[in-house]
Structure formats: C-alpha cells, structure tokens
C-alpha cells in the first residue's frame, strides 16, 4: 500500500543528457555514495549524517560527469518530493526491496515522456533501498528526511494547523483529490517495479477510500526544477520582483528579494570555502530601483526590473 504525488516533477533536459550519455558513470558515482552511506551508518552515524556522506561522496563525481552541485542538489530535492511521500505512505514494515522499488518507480515517473530509465540507474536505486534495509532504517523516518517539509513546494496536503493531514503508513488518511477536484495523489505505475516485485504495496482494485480534502486544508504548489535549483539567490530576487500588486508592494518585494539574494549568495560562497574576511558585501539600495518598471536612474546595479537575474 502506497501512493505517489499526482504531479511528479520532470527531470531537466540538461540532467537527462548526462544520464543518457553515461548511465554507467551515474551508477558508479551513486554506488560510491551508497558505500559512504553504509560506512556512516556502520560507524554509528545517524540518518542525517549518512545522507550527508552520500552527498559529499557522490556530488564531486557527478560534477566530473557534467552535473553541477546546484543541479545535483535540485534534482535530489525533486526526487525526494516523489519518493519521500510514497515511503511515508508505505507499509510500516517496509523492507529494503520495498524501498528500492519505490525509488525505482519514483525515478521512472520523473523521466521525460518517451524516455526509459537506464537499467544501470534502476539497479543502483534498488541497491540504495537494500542499503537502507540492511541498516534497519524506518521507512517513514527516511521519508521525512527526503521529502519537503509541511508548507514547502511539493509537500503532502496539510491541514489548517500547517501539519500533514494524514498519518504515516496509511494512504487512505490523505486526500487524493483537492477541493476543486484536482488530483493530488496517484497509485504506483501499473507496469512499474512495485507492481512487478512488491505487489503487496499496490492499491486495491477499486482504489483507496481516501479522506476528503478539508475546506480549510492547504495544497502546496508543485515542486519544479526552477523552484528547487539553488542559483545563488537570484531566484529569490526574481520571484520577489516579478509579482503583482501596487508600486509600493513592488518596492517592498525588491528590498526583500535583495536581502534574500545577498544572503543566499554569501551562504553559497561560504559553502564553497569562501571567506568574508577583509571583504565587504555591498547591497544595492532599493532606492536605485524604479519598482514600477522604469529605467534605473543611476548605478546600474540592476539592468532591468523585469529581468532581475542580470546583476553587474
């Protein structure tokens, strides 16, 4: 028994180009990460440490293949938004094989139309599930580590209290349809790995009798690559500027977006080993930006409000 989100984010073309050109390389990189994951657990590390070890080992190898750290992190978030909810709604006694099948189907669901997941990638997904099972991991705790938190893009439906509506291990406790009739959840692919290898996790023939979406419930926006990618904070600025409202609202949004952009860029610099010592980060003043979309009077800190992704 389990369900997946109705809208699985599609893997970006630039990521798929690398995967399809070198599936063996992708598999080898992930295998190295899985080994690091296992070593962390065997040495007494917790789940968070194990996942960090996986990322620290896999990320540089992916970068060598042509997948940037930003893309690697974003695709990881997207994958967690598909596999995580299925693990959360899956059986309490989910085995390593069950978890591997869930991750294989999640990956298949994220493939662009007409593209099949390479066998090498599917095999390493199965291996990752086995590694989690061998470590005795609780599938619901794994899910909470992987999937978006309540209120974030791509998260499971939430109630007015901001918490998930349903409970772990019970797909019927979650609404599968929104208040406006939109699909929120879907069953595993009928020709997928769960159906073939773990049929006990397939829905009954007539489907689940899912709870109704409360009138005051909340459905997050779907997670996309654009939302998931970490582009140094410029995405926060773009989102802040390109919004509706009055000119006064736009001014506030620009100022907030600048704060987010500068903060995220500084965080990114520190993550890559940069040091703020002896350096001063100058934040462009909101007064330099005409929030109504006119020309920038002077300073040229922002070339155009309509295209805030260009900063000189």
C-alpha positions in Angstrom: 0.0 0.0 0.0 1.3 3.4 -1.0 0.6 6.4 -3.2 2.7 8.9 -5.1 2.1 12.7 -5.7 -0.1 13.2 -8.7 2.4 15.7 -10.3 5.9 14.3 -10.4 8.5 17.0 -11.4 10.2 16.2 -14.7 14.0 15.8 -14.7 15.6 18.7 -16.6 16.9 18.1 -20.1 20.5 19.1 -19.2 20.5 16.5 -16.4 19.0 13.8 -18.7 21.6 14.5 -21.4 24.3 13.4 -18.9 22.4 10.4 -17.6 21.6 9.0 -21.1 25.1 9.6 -22.4 26.8 7.9 -19.4 24.4 5.8 -17.3 27.3 3.6 -16.1 29.1 6.7 -14.8 26.0 7.8 -13.0 25.6 4.4 -11.5 29.2 4.2 -10.4 29.0 7.7 -8.7 25.9 6.7 -6.8 27.4 3.4 -5.8 30.3 5.3 -4.3 27.9 7.4 -2.4 25.9 4.4 -1.2 29.2 2.9 0.2 29.8 6.1 2.1 26.2 6.0 3.3 26.7 2.5 4.6 30.0 3.3 6.3 28.5 6.2 8.1 25.7 4.1 9.5 28.1 1.3 10.5 30.3 3.8 12.3 27.4 5.0 14.5 26.2 7.9 12.4 22.6 8.9 12.3 20.4 9.1 9.2 21.2 12.8 8.5 24.9 12.1 8.7 24.6 9.1 6.4 22.7 11.1 3.8 25.3 13.9 4.0 28.0 11.3 3.5 26.2 10.1 0.4 26.0 13.6 -1.0 29.6 14.5 -0.1 30.9 11.4 -1.9 28.5 11.5 -4.9 28.4 15.2 -5.6 32.0 15.7 -6.8 31.8 12.6 -9.0 28.6 13.9 -10.6 30.3 17.3 -11.1 33.1 15.5 -13.0 30.4 14.0 -15.3 28.9 17.4 -16.0 26.2 17.7 -13.3 26.9 20.8 -11.3 26.5 20.9 -7.5 23.4 23.1 -7.9 21.8 20.7 -10.4 22.7 17.7 -8.2 21.1 19.3 -5.1 18.0 20.4 -7.0 17.4 17.0 -8.6 17.9 15.4 -5.2 15.1 17.7 -3.8 12.9 16.8 -6.7 13.5 13.1 -6.2 12.7 13.4 -2.5 9.4 15.1 -3.3 8.4 12.0 -5.3 9.9 9.1 -3.4 9.5 10.6 0.0 5.7 10.7 0.1 5.5 7.2 -1.3 7.8 6.0 1.5 5.8 7.9 4.1 2.5 6.3 3.0 4.1 2.9 2.5 3.9 0.0 5.0 5.4 0.3 8.5 7.4 -2.9 7.8 8.8 -1.6 4.5 11.7 -3.8 3.5 14.8 -2.8 1.6 13.3 -4.3 -1.5 10.2 -2.3 -1.0 12.1 0.9 -0.6 14.2 0.1 -3.6 11.1 -0.5 -5.7 9.6 2.8 -4.6 12.7 4.7 -5.6 12.8 2.9 -8.9 9.2 3.9 -9.7 9.8 7.4 -8.5 12.7 7.8 -10.9 10.7 6.3 -13.8 7.9 8.8 -13.1 10.3 11.7 -13.3 11.6 10.7 -16.8 10.5 12.8 -19.7 7.8 11.3 -21.9 9.2 8.6 -24.2 12.4 8.1 -22.1 13.0 4.9 -20.2 15.2 4.8 -17.1 18.5 3.2 -17.9 18.9 -0.2 -16.3 22.1 0.9 -14.6 20.3 3.7 -12.8 17.4 1.4 -11.8 19.9 -1.1 -10.4 21.6 1.4 -8.2 18.2 2.6 -6.9 17.5 -1.0 -5.9 20.9 -1.1 -4.2 20.2 2.0 -2.2 16.9 0.5 -0.9 18.8 -2.6 0.1 21.4 -0.5 1.9 18.6 1.3 3.9 17.0 -2.0 4.7 20.3 -3.5 5.9 20.8 -0.5 8.1 17.4 -1.1 9.7 16.1 2.3 8.7 12.5 3.1 9.4 10.9 4.0 6.0 8.8 6.8 7.5 11.9 8.4 9.1 13.7 8.1 5.7 10.7 9.7 4.1 10.8 12.7 6.5 14.5 13.1 5.7 13.8 13.1 2.0 10.5 14.8 1.3 9.6 18.5 1.5 8.5 19.8 4.9 4.9 20.8 5.5 4.2 24.0 3.7 7.1 23.8 1.2 6.5 23.3 -2.5 5.8 19.7 -3.4 4.8 18.7 0.2 1.8 16.4 1.1 -1.6 18.1 1.7 -1.7 20.0 5.0 -4.5 21.0 7.4 -5.1 24.5 8.7 -2.6 23.8 11.5 0.1 23.5 9.0 0.7 19.8 9.6 0.2 16.9 7.2 -3.4 15.8 7.1 -2.7 12.1 7.0 -0.6 9.7 9.0 2.4 7.6 8.1 1.7 4.2 6.7 -1.9 5.0 5.8 -2.6 6.3 2.3 -6.3 6.5 2.9 -5.7 9.1 5.6 -4.6 11.5 2.9 -6.9 13.2 0.4 -6.3 12.1 -3.2 -8.4 14.9 -4.6 -8.3 18.6 -3.9 -11.2 20.9 -3.1 -11.5 21.8 -6.7 -11.4 18.3 -8.0 -7.7 18.3 -8.9 -5.8 15.0 -8.4 -3.3 15.2 -5.5 -2.2 11.5 -5.3 -1.8 8.6 -7.8 -1.1 4.9 -7.4 2.2 3.3 -8.5 2.6 2.6 -12.2 0.7 -0.5 -13.1 3.7 -1.7 -15.1 6.3 -0.5 -12.6 8.7 -2.1 -10.2 6.2 -2.1 -7.3 3.6 -3.8 -9.4 6.1 -6.4 -10.5 8.3 -7.0 -7.5 6.2 -5.8 -4.5 2.5 -6.2 -5.4 1.5 -6.0 -1.7 2.1 -2.3 -2.0 -0.3 -1.8 -4.9 -3.7 -0.2 -4.2 -6.8 -2.5 -4.1 -8.6 -2.9 -7.4 -11.2 -0.2 -6.6 -8.6 2.1 -5.2 -8.3 3.6 -1.7 -11.2 5.2 0.1 -9.2 8.3 0.8 -10.3 11.1 3.2 -11.8 14.2 1.7 -9.8 17.4 1.5 -11.0 19.8 4.3 -12.3 23.1 3.1 -9.6 24.9 5.1 -6.8 22.5 4.0 -3.8 23.6 2.1 -2.2 22.2 -1.1 1.3 23.5 -1.9 2.4 24.4 -5.3 4.1 21.6 -7.3 7.9 21.5 -7.0 9.7 22.2 -10.2 13.3 22.3 -11.2 13.2 26.1 -11.3 12.0 26.2 -7.7 14.4 23.5 -6.5 17.6 24.8 -8.1 19.9 26.8 -5.9 21.1 29.6 -8.1 22.8 31.7 -5.5 19.7 33.6 -4.5 18.8 35.3 -7.8 15.7 33.1 -8.0 14.6 34.7 -4.7 15.1 38.2 -6.2 13.3 37.2 -9.5 10.3 35.9 -7.5 10.2 39.0 -5.4 10.3 41.5 -8.2 8.0 39.7 -10.7 4.8 39.8 -8.7 1.5 41.6 -8.8 0.5 44.5 -6.6 1.0 48.2 -6.2 4.3 50.0 -6.8 4.6 50.2 -3.0 4.3 46.4 -2.9 6.9 46.1 -5.6 9.3 48.3 -3.7 9.0 46.1 -0.6 9.4 43.0 -2.7 12.6 44.3 -4.3 14.1 45.1 -0.9 13.1 41.7 0.4 14.4 40.0 -2.7 17.7 41.8 -2.4 18.1 40.6 1.1 17.4 37.1 0.1 19.7 37.2 -2.9 22.7 38.7 -1.0 22.1 36.3 1.9 21.9 33.2 -0.3 24.9 34.3 -2.3 27.0 34.8 0.8 25.9 31.4 2.1 26.8 29.8 -1.2 30.3 31.4 -1.0 30.9 30.1 2.4 29.7 26.6 1.4 32.3 26.6 -1.3 35.1 27.6 1.0 35.0 31.4 0.6 35.7 33.7 3.4 34.2 37.1 4.2 37.4 38.2 6.0 38.5 41.5 4.5 35.6 41.7 2.1 32.6 43.8 2.2 29.3 42.8 0.6 27.5 45.9 -0.7 23.8 45.6 -1.1 22.3 47.8 -3.8 19.9 50.2 -2.3 16.2 49.8 -3.1 16.2 53.4 -3.9 18.3 52.7 -7.0 15.5 50.6 -8.4 12.4 52.0 -10.0 9.8 49.5 -8.8 7.3 50.5 -11.4 9.5 49.0 -14.2 11.1 52.2 -15.4 14.8 52.8 -16.1 17.3 52.6 -13.3 18.3 56.2 -12.7 22.0 55.5 -11.9 24.3 52.9 -10.5 23.3 50.2 -13.0 23.2 47.7 -10.1 20.1 46.2 -11.7 19.8 46.3 -15.5 16.1 46.0 -15.6 13.4 45.2 -13.0 11.7 42.9 -15.5 14.9 40.9 -15.7 16.4 40.9 -12.2 18.6 37.9 -13.0 21.3 40.2 -14.5 23.4 41.9 -11.8 26.6 43.7 -12.6 
